[in-house]
Amino acid sequence: RHFGPFNTEITLVYDKVYVNTGSFNPGTGIFTAPVKGVYYFSFSGHNLSTQPMGLRLMRNGEQMVTVYNHPFGNRFETATNGMTLQLEVGDQVYMRLRENTWIVGSSNDHSNKVAFGASISIGDNIGPFNTHTTLVYKKVYVNTGSFNVGTGIFTAPVKGVYYFSFSGHNISSKPMGLQLMKNGQQMVTVYNHVAGRRHETATNGMTLQLEVGDQVYMRLFQNTWVFDNENDHSTFIGHLLFPL
C-alpha cells in the first residue's frame, strides 16, 4: 500500500518492529537518545515511480541526509542512505516523508535483512595444521540464510556495506593466528604469540563493501591453534549495514 502523497511533510511511523531496546517509540516513529554517544542510522524506501519519493533523516528538526526518487515511468524503485551522528541525551532522530511524495509499504520489507552469528563451540583445540585452514562454526545463533554452516563461508546475497567481527581463544603454549578473508584475500588479522601457558582471547573486525557473490570467512594460520568450548569464546558474526 502507498503512504502519501500529502500536502505537508509527515513523520513516518514504522508498524513492524524487529528490535527495540526501548529508545524507539513505535507510536511516533521517533528515536530518543538514552545516552550521549555516537550512533549510526540507516534507512531505505521503496516507491512506484509514477510519483516521486522523498525521505529525510532528521535530528531535532534539522535534516541530516536525504534520498529523492524522481518520477520515472511506472516501475518500482528502492533508495537507501545512512549517517553516523553524535547525539546528546534526549536528542531525537526520525524519518520524514517530503510533501507531495509517497512511499510503498508491504510485507516484503525491502530493507534486505542479512545477518549471522556463530561460534566454534567444540570443546577442544583446532590445529595446529601445516597449512592455512578455513574455520567451521558449529553453533549458530542467527542465520538469515547466507552463512553456510557446513563450510563456514558467508556469501553476500546483495551488493552493500557489511560489518564483520570475530574472536579467538587459545592456550598460549602455542600461538593463535586468525585471518578475516574476502575472496581469498586477507582483510584483517589477530595473532597471539607463545607466552607460557595461559588462556588468551583476541578480537578484531572490519566494515567491507561486498558485491553479490563475494565470500567472507575465517582462516586459521598454519602452525597455530584456536580453542573453544561451551562458553563460546571463539565467534564469527556479520550483518548488512545497508545495500548499495
Number of C-alpha atoms within 10 A of each C-alpha: 9 12 14 18 18 13 10 11 17 16 17 19 15 14 11 9 8 5 7 10 5 10 13 19 14 16 10 13 17 21 19 20 19 15 11 12 11 11 11 10 14 15 19 17 23 21 25 20 19 14 17 19 28 21 29 22 23 18 19 12 11 10 15 15 14 20 19 15 20 14 15 13 10 11 10 12 15 19 20 17 18 17 13 11 14 11 18 14 11 14 16 18 22 22 21 19 24 24 17 15 23 25 23 17 16 9 7 7 12 14 17 15 14 21 20 20 20 23 24 25 20 17 12 12 14 17 19 18 13 10 12 17 17 18 20 20 22 15 16 17 10 14 18 11 13 16 25 15 16 10 13 20 21 23 20 22 18 18 16 17 17 19 16 20 17 24 19 27 22 26 20 19 14 18 18 28 21 29 23 24 18 19 12 11 10 15 15 14 19 19 16 20 14 15 13 10 11 10 12 16 18 18 16 15 18 13 15 16 16 21 16 11 14 16 18 24 24 23 20 24 24 16 15 23 24 27 23 20 15 12 10 18 20 23 21 24 22 23 19 24 22 23 23 14
